[in-house]
Amino acid sequence: MRFVSYRYQGREAFGVVRDAQVLDLSPGIVSLAEALAQWGIDGLTARAREARGTPVPLTEIEWRPPITDPDKILCVGLNYHEHAKEAGMAVPTKPSLFVRFPGSQVAQGDPVVRPWASEQFDYEAELAVVIGRVARHVRAQDAATVIAGYSCFAENSLRDYQKHAAQATPGKNFHASGAFGPWLTTPDEAGPVEKMEVIGRLNGREMQRDSAGNMIFSVPELIAYITTFTTLLPGDVIVTGTPAGVGFTRKPPIYMVAGDVFEVEVTGVGMLRNPVVDEPKSQGA
């Protein structure tokens, strides 16, 4: 199944996708994250199977990130062997984590914003994992029981700001610099993570491609590690790292500019597509 969050006729909603249309599941529930918290993963899918009503074509909705109100977005740096190699960095022995703010991401089709403060706006295609139930001290072998589904994430970075210090937070959190979507795909439809291909295309040119099976830290390992220090809540998002082929490692470097279009495809999950625009210069900038 695929679940979308959207705005239609001025109302926020979420629903299940059927044949390029969406059936509303949201009356009485504010968001998909709240639905996961109240109904659970099984309850959400049961309601989706029983959903009736008038479907709305996807072409008529205003897309929203699948999870509009996550408590946490945790991102993994340097999680593919080839990416570590191209960056000239040692393969980590523990996951490198940083946080991303909800306001730093946009939805399917919305423009990502290249800030006027930097010209080093790099693309990053990634697989996102959405948590479906409260999770603490989860063993890797049990991780599948807490996953609601998967999505695509453009975890784009401002490379100079990322490298200002040991902490990557500034370069990862410029307003509207990343994207998340188009929907949440349940594990039964998406298939095994190890068979997913993570692909990034800039203006139709394939720049990144690797199997999610080649991640240094697998999704179960990430969930086990993260839940040792924090409690994951329904709707929390883990963004699992980007494959090799990013712009800053190329000679010469390739960075995104206004007019570009970046696509993230995760096989079995979906495709996220966003144009790039320049941030308007504020007075005095």
C-alpha positions in Angstrom: 0.0 0.0 0.0 1.0 3.6 -0.5 -0.1 6.4 1.8 0.0 10.1 0.9 -0.4 13.3 2.9 -1.9 16.1 1.0 -4.0 19.3 0.9 -7.3 19.3 -1.1 -9.8 22.1 -1.2 -8.1 23.9 1.6 -8.1 20.9 4.0 -5.1 18.9 5.2 -5.7 15.1 4.8 -4.0 11.8 4.3 -5.2 8.7 2.4 -4.4 5.5 0.6 -3.4 5.5 -3.1 -5.4 3.4 -5.5 -4.9 3.6 -9.3 -3.5 7.2 -9.4 -6.2 8.4 -7.0 -6.4 8.9 -3.3 -9.1 7.8 -0.8 -9.3 10.0 2.3 -8.7 8.3 5.6 -8.2 11.4 7.7 -11.6 12.4 9.2 -11.0 12.7 12.9 -7.3 12.3 12.7 -4.9 15.1 12.1 -2.0 13.4 10.3 -0.5 10.1 9.2 1.8 10.1 12.2 -1.2 10.5 14.5 -3.0 7.7 12.7 0.0 5.4 13.2 0.1 6.3 16.9 -3.6 5.8 17.5 -4.4 2.9 15.1 -1.0 1.2 14.7 0.4 -0.1 11.5 -2.1 -3.0 11.3 -5.0 -0.7 12.0 -4.0 1.8 9.4 -3.7 -0.9 6.7 -7.0 -2.4 7.7 -8.8 0.9 7.4 -7.1 1.4 4.0 -8.5 -1.9 2.7 -12.0 -1.0 3.8 -11.9 2.6 2.6 -14.8 3.8 0.5 -15.8 7.2 -0.8 -15.1 9.4 -3.7 -11.5 9.2 -4.8 -9.5 12.3 -5.7 -7.0 12.1 -8.7 -3.4 12.6 -7.6 -3.2 15.3 -10.2 -5.6 17.5 -8.2 -3.9 17.3 -4.8 -1.3 19.6 -3.3 1.4 17.2 -2.1 2.7 17.3 1.4 5.6 15.3 2.9 4.3 11.8 3.8 4.9 12.6 7.5 4.0 16.2 8.1 4.7 16.3 11.8 7.6 14.0 12.7 9.0 14.2 16.3 12.4 13.3 14.9 14.2 13.2 11.6 17.5 11.4 12.0 19.9 11.2 9.1 22.9 8.9 8.6 26.1 10.3 7.2 28.6 8.2 5.2 26.6 4.9 5.0 27.8 3.5 1.6 31.2 2.0 1.1 31.7 3.7 -2.3 30.6 7.0 -1.0 33.2 6.8 1.8 35.8 5.9 -0.8 35.0 8.8 -3.1 35.0 11.2 -0.2 38.4 9.9 1.0 37.1 9.0 4.4 37.5 5.9 6.5 34.6 3.5 6.8 32.9 4.3 10.1 32.6 1.7 12.8 29.5 3.3 14.3 26.7 5.3 12.6 27.3 9.0 12.1 24.0 10.7 12.9 22.6 14.2 12.6 19.2 15.7 12.8 17.1 17.5 10.2 14.4 20.0 11.0 10.9 19.5 9.4 11.1 23.0 7.9 14.2 22.1 5.9 12.2 19.8 3.6 9.5 20.2 1.0 7.1 17.8 -0.7 6.9 16.1 -4.1 7.0 18.7 -6.9 7.7 21.6 -4.7 10.9 23.6 -5.4 13.9 23.1 -3.2 15.6 26.4 -2.5 19.3 27.1 -3.1 20.1 29.7 -0.5 21.9 32.9 -1.5 24.5 32.2 1.3 26.2 29.4 -0.7 26.8 28.1 -4.2 27.7 24.6 -3.0 24.2 23.1 -3.1 24.8 19.4 -3.6 22.3 16.7 -4.4 21.8 13.5 -2.3 19.4 10.6 -3.1 18.4 8.5 -0.1 16.0 5.9 1.2 13.9 7.1 4.2 12.4 4.7 6.8 9.2 5.7 8.6 8.7 4.2 12.1 5.2 2.8 12.9 5.2 2.2 16.6 7.0 3.2 19.8 10.4 1.6 19.7 13.1 1.5 22.4 15.9 -1.1 22.8 14.9 -2.9 19.6 17.1 -5.8 18.6 18.2 -5.8 15.0 16.4 -9.1 14.3 13.1 -7.5 15.5 13.5 -4.2 13.6 11.0 -5.1 10.9 8.2 -5.0 13.5 8.5 -1.3 14.0 8.7 -0.1 10.4 5.6 1.4 8.9 7.1 1.9 5.4 9.6 3.6 3.2 9.9 6.8 1.2 12.3 8.8 -0.9 14.4 11.6 0.5 16.5 14.3 -1.2 18.9 15.0 1.6 20.6 17.8 -0.2 23.5 19.6 1.5 25.3 22.9 1.5 28.8 21.6 1.5 30.7 24.6 2.7 28.3 25.1 5.7 28.4 21.3 6.4 32.2 21.6 6.7 32.4 24.7 8.9 32.8 22.4 12.0 32.7 18.8 13.0 28.9 19.0 13.3 27.1 18.9 9.9 23.9 20.5 11.2 24.1 23.9 9.4 24.7 22.5 6.0 21.8 20.1 6.4 19.1 22.4 7.6 18.7 25.4 5.3 15.0 26.1 4.9 13.4 24.1 2.1 16.7 22.6 0.9 15.6 19.0 1.0 12.6 17.0 -0.1 10.6 14.0 1.2 8.0 11.9 -0.7 6.0 11.3 -2.7 4.4 8.8 -0.4 4.9 6.1 2.3 5.1 2.6 0.7 4.5 -0.3 3.1 7.1 -3.0 3.4 5.0 -5.7 1.8 4.7 -3.6 -1.4 8.2 -2.2 -1.4 9.9 -5.6 -0.9 13.2 -6.3 0.8 15.5 -3.3 1.4 18.5 -5.3 0.2 16.9 -5.4 -3.3 16.1 -1.7 -3.5 18.2 0.5 -5.8 18.7 4.1 -4.7 19.1 6.4 -7.7 19.7 10.1 -8.1 19.2 12.0 -11.4 20.0 15.6 -12.1 18.2 17.0 -15.2 17.6 13.4 -16.3 21.2 12.3 -16.0 21.9 9.5 -13.6 24.4 10.7 -11.0 24.0 8.1 -8.3 23.0 4.5 -8.1 23.7 1.8 -5.6 21.9 -1.1 -3.9 20.6 -0.4 -0.4 22.1 -3.8 0.4 25.5 -2.1 0.2 24.8 0.2 3.1 27.5 0.1 5.8 24.9 -0.1 8.5 21.7 -1.8 7.5 18.2 -0.6 8.4 17.9 -3.1 11.3 21.3 -2.1 12.6 20.4 1.6 12.4 17.2 1.0 14.3 18.9 -1.1 17.0 21.6 1.6 17.4 19.2 4.5 17.5 16.8 2.9 19.9 19.6 2.4 22.5 19.8 6.2 23.1 16.3 7.5 22.1 12.8 6.3 21.8 11.5 6.3 18.3 7.9 7.4 17.9 5.3 6.7 15.2 6.1 8.9 12.3 9.7 9.4 13.1 12.0 9.2 10.1 15.4 7.7 9.6 17.2 8.9 6.4 19.7 6.2 5.6 22.6 7.8 3.7 23.5 8.6 0.1 25.3 6.5 -2.5 28.5 7.6 -4.3 28.3 10.1 -7.1 27.6 13.3 -5.2 28.6 16.6 -6.7 31.4 17.7 -4.5 33.5 14.7 -5.3 33.4 15.3 -9.0 36.1 17.1 -11.0 35.1 19.7 -11.5 32.4 19.7 -8.8 28.7 19.7 -9.9 26.3 21.7 -7.7 22.6 22.4 -8.3 21.5 25.8 -9.6 18.1 27.4 -10.3 16.4 25.6 -13.2 17.8 22.2 -12.4 15.5 19.3 -11.5 16.6 16.5 -9.1 14.9 13.1 -8.9 15.3 10.5 -6.3 14.1 7.0 -7.2 14.0 4.1 -4.9 12.9 0.9 -6.7 9.8 -0.6 -5.2 9.1 2.6 -3.3 8.6 5.5 -5.7 10.1 8.6 -7.3 10.5 12.1 -5.8 11.0 15.0 -8.3 11.8 18.6 -7.4 12.9 21.7 -9.3 15.5 24.0 -7.9 15.0 27.7 -7.4 17.1 30.5 -5.9 16.2 32.0 -2.5 15.0 35.6 -3.0 17.6 38.0 -1.6 16.4 39.7 1.5 16.9 43.4 2.0 20.5 44.2 3.0 21.7 40.7 1.9 
